[in-house]
Amino acid sequence: YDDGYPTPLLSSRKENSMNGSDTVVLAISLQKGGVGKTTTAINLGAALAELGFRTLIIDLDPQGNASSGLGIHPPDDAPTIADVLRREETLDSIVEPTAEKNLFVAPAPTGQMLAEVEAQLVAEMFPQPRLKDAIDAVRDDWDYILMDCPPTLGRLTVNAFMAADAILAPVQCQYFALEGLRDLSEVVKQVRQALNPTLEIAHYLLTMSEGSKKLSSEVEAELRSAYGKKVFRSSIPYNVKLAEAPSMERSVLKHATTSKGALAYRDVAKELSHGRTPRIR
């Protein structure tokens, strides 16, 4: 594209014959905490759903904030993504609808169960494509699948990378977040060599931007210089409504529909989906 939009993810994949599009599976990841991974999963997912795309958020963070932030609280005995990773449940059997049209969640369990599953995954001599197999079985049911990864580069994240078409890295407008990209890039290189040969960090999203401050401007300039069109033109501003929305168990698009945060995530969704239309069902 020559219009400033990110390069489409699907250029090397077989296109869906119905409308020239196909399912996109994105891992939202950066090992530094507090950069906006869960906020992005929830609100980018909601913005894509608002555009008419059938969107699934897979909550892989043991804290379960993507689930609770959209009002999904599975009972202790309900199947969750932990059971999918154990290959005891299928992905479609655990999906829960949210209050927002076209937006669904594959929830994380309460308590420490997901952390326990990760310990089981670590015991495997070679990582198994547990999540990839589960996603492949239901892939055609979705336009977008967004995986909210934990703030580590452990086995849960590696499972997400094995399943992903690409990675979306939220980068807080601070230098420590830029440093975190080096570790992420190294893990992606290792996964690409051994487990997923087409994996790449396809998108960088600037978060918590305070455009009037010198540091935000410097970080943005450095990121754009390094990664060019892989950086979304839209950045996510520091916005109190984004912080409030999870306590209301809804996206910022529903909590404060005209807020700067809501408008920014709508712009990012338009960039990401540029040239695509929702699959006809």
C-alpha positions in Angstrom: 0.0 0.0 0.0 1.2 3.5 -0.7 -1.3 5.3 1.5 0.5 5.0 4.8 -1.5 2.0 6.1 0.3 -1.0 7.5 1.2 -3.8 5.0 -1.7 -6.3 4.9 -1.0 -9.5 6.8 -2.7 -11.7 4.2 -0.6 -11.0 1.2 1.1 -14.4 1.3 -2.0 -16.4 2.3 -4.7 -18.0 0.3 -7.6 -15.5 0.2 -11.1 -16.5 1.2 -13.2 -16.9 -2.0 -16.3 -15.1 -0.6 -14.8 -11.7 -0.2 -11.1 -11.8 -0.7 -10.4 -11.9 3.1 -9.4 -14.6 5.6 -9.1 -15.0 9.3 -6.3 -13.0 11.0 -4.7 -14.4 14.2 -2.7 -11.8 16.2 -0.7 -12.3 19.3 -0.7 -9.1 21.4 2.6 -9.3 23.2 5.4 -7.4 24.9 7.0 -8.9 28.0 7.0 -5.5 29.9 3.9 -5.1 32.0 1.7 -2.1 31.9 2.2 -1.2 28.3 -1.5 -1.7 27.3 -1.7 -5.3 26.0 -5.0 -6.1 27.7 -6.4 -2.6 27.0 -5.5 -3.1 23.3 -7.0 -6.6 23.2 -10.3 -5.4 24.6 -10.6 -2.2 22.8 -9.1 -3.1 19.4 -11.3 -6.2 19.5 -14.4 -4.1 20.3 -13.5 -1.6 17.5 -13.1 -4.5 15.0 -16.4 -5.9 16.2 -18.1 -2.5 15.8 -16.9 -2.5 12.2 -18.8 -5.8 11.8 -16.0 -8.3 12.1 -16.7 -11.4 14.1 -13.9 -11.1 16.7 -12.6 -13.5 19.4 -10.3 -12.5 22.2 -8.3 -15.4 23.7 -7.3 -14.5 27.3 -3.9 -16.2 28.0 -3.0 -14.0 30.9 -3.3 -15.8 34.3 -4.7 -12.5 35.7 -7.7 -12.9 33.4 -8.2 -9.2 32.9 -9.3 -9.4 29.3 -12.2 -11.7 30.5 -13.2 -9.7 33.5 -12.8 -6.4 31.7 -15.6 -7.5 29.3 -17.8 -8.9 32.1 -16.9 -12.6 31.6 -16.5 -14.4 35.0 -16.4 -18.2 34.4 -17.5 -20.3 37.4 -14.7 -22.4 39.0 -16.1 -25.5 37.3 -16.5 -23.9 33.9 -14.2 -24.9 31.0 -11.7 -22.2 30.1 -8.6 -21.7 27.9 -6.7 -23.8 30.5 -8.7 -26.9 29.5 -8.1 -26.1 25.8 -4.4 -26.0 26.4 -4.7 -29.4 28.2 -6.6 -30.7 25.1 -9.5 -31.5 27.3 -11.9 -29.1 25.6 -12.3 -27.6 22.2 -12.0 -23.8 21.7 -15.6 -23.4 20.5 -16.9 -25.1 23.6 -15.5 -22.4 25.9 -16.3 -19.2 24.0 -18.5 -16.7 25.7 -20.4 -13.8 24.1 -19.9 -10.4 25.5 -22.5 -7.6 25.8 -21.0 -6.1 22.6 -22.1 -7.3 19.3 -19.7 -9.5 17.3 -17.3 -9.7 20.2 -16.5 -12.9 22.1 -14.0 -14.1 24.7 -12.3 -17.4 25.3 -11.8 -16.8 29.1 -9.0 -17.5 31.4 -9.7 -19.4 34.6 -9.8 -17.8 38.0 -7.0 -18.5 40.4 -3.7 -20.1 39.5 -4.9 -22.7 37.1 -3.4 -21.1 34.0 -0.1 -20.7 35.7 -0.2 -24.4 36.6 -0.9 -25.2 33.0 2.1 -23.2 32.0 4.2 -25.2 34.4 3.0 -28.4 32.6 3.9 -26.9 29.3 7.4 -26.1 30.5 7.8 -29.8 31.3 7.4 -30.7 27.7 10.8 -31.3 26.0 9.6 -29.6 22.9 6.7 -27.1 22.7 3.6 -28.6 21.3 1.2 -26.6 19.1 -1.7 -27.0 21.5 -3.3 -23.6 20.9 -2.6 -23.6 17.2 -4.4 -26.9 16.8 -7.4 -25.5 18.7 -7.5 -22.4 16.7 -7.1 -24.2 13.4 -10.2 -26.2 14.2 -12.4 -23.1 14.4 -10.5 -20.6 12.4 -13.2 -20.1 9.7 -15.7 -19.0 12.3 -13.9 -15.8 12.9 -12.6 -12.7 11.1 -10.1 -11.8 13.8 -8.6 -13.7 16.7 -6.7 -11.6 19.2 -4.6 -13.4 21.8 -3.9 -11.4 25.0 -0.5 -12.7 26.1 0.9 -12.5 29.6 3.7 -10.0 30.4 6.4 -12.8 30.0 8.0 -14.7 27.2 7.2 -18.1 28.7 5.5 -21.2 27.3 2.0 -19.6 27.2 3.3 -16.8 25.0 5.3 -19.3 22.9 2.1 -21.2 22.3 0.4 -18.0 21.2 3.4 -17.3 18.8 3.1 -20.8 17.3 -0.6 -20.1 16.6 -0.2 -16.5 15.4 0.0 -15.2 11.9 1.8 -12.2 13.4 2.5 -10.2 16.5 1.1 -6.8 17.5 3.4 -5.1 20.0 2.0 -2.3 22.1 4.8 0.1 22.9 4.4 2.5 25.8 5.9 5.9 25.0 8.8 5.3 27.4 12.3 4.1 26.7 12.0 1.0 28.8 9.3 -0.3 26.4 11.7 0.2 23.5 14.3 -1.9 25.3 11.6 -4.6 25.8 11.4 -4.9 22.0 14.9 -6.4 21.8 13.9 -9.3 23.9 10.7 -9.8 22.0 12.5 -9.8 18.7 15.0 -12.4 19.9 12.2 -14.8 21.0 10.3 -14.2 17.7 13.6 -15.1 15.9 13.9 -18.3 17.8 10.2 -19.3 17.3 10.5 -18.5 13.6 13.5 -20.8 13.3 12.0 -23.8 15.1 8.2 -23.5 15.3 6.6 -20.9 13.1 8.6 -19.9 10.0 6.3 -17.1 8.9 6.0 -15.3 12.3 6.9 -11.6 12.4 6.2 -8.6 14.5 3.9 -7.0 11.9 2.5 -4.1 13.9 3.7 -1.7 16.5 1.2 0.4 18.4 2.2 3.4 20.4 0.3 3.5 23.7 -0.1 6.0 26.6 1.1 8.8 24.3 1.3 12.3 25.7 2.0 14.1 22.4 2.9 17.4 24.0 5.7 15.8 26.1 9.2 15.6 24.7 9.7 11.9 25.8 6.6 10.7 23.9 7.7 12.5 20.8 11.2 11.1 21.0 10.0 7.5 21.5 7.5 7.9 18.6 10.2 9.3 16.3 12.6 6.5 17.2 10.0 3.8 16.7 8.8 5.2 13.3 12.4 5.5 12.2 13.2 1.9 13.0 10.0 0.2 11.8 8.4 2.5 9.3 4.9 1.5 8.1 4.7 -1.3 10.6 3.9 1.4 13.2 0.3 2.3 13.2 -0.3 5.9 12.1 -2.7 6.2 15.0 -1.4 6.2 18.5 -3.3 5.6 21.8 -3.3 8.7 24.0 -3.1 8.6 27.8 -6.8 8.8 28.6 -8.5 8.3 31.9 -11.6 6.7 30.2 -9.4 3.8 29.1 -8.5 3.2 32.7 -12.1 3.4 33.9 -13.7 1.1 31.3 -12.6 -2.3 32.8 -14.3 -1.5 36.1 -17.5 -1.0 34.1 -16.8 -4.4 32.4 -17.0 -3.0 29.0 -14.8 -1.6 26.3 -14.1 2.1 26.2 -16.1 2.3 23.0 -19.2 1.5 25.1 -18.1 3.2 28.3 -17.1 6.6 26.7 -17.9 6.3 23.0 -16.6 9.8 22.0 -13.5 9.8 24.3 -10.0 10.2 22.8 -9.3 6.6 23.7 -12.3 5.2 21.9 -11.7 7.3 18.8 -8.0 6.2 18.7 -8.9 2.5 18.9 -11.4 3.0 16.1 -8.7 4.5 14.0 -6.4 1.6 14.7 -9.1 -0.9 13.8 -9.7 0.9 10.5 -5.9 0.8 9.7 -5.7 -2.9 10.6 -8.7 -3.9 8.6 -7.9 -1.6 5.6 -9.1 -3.3 2.4 -11.1 -6.0 4.2 -14.8 -6.5 4.7 -16.5 -8.7 7.3 -17.1 -12.3 6.1 -20.6 -12.9 5.0 -22.3 -15.6 7.1 
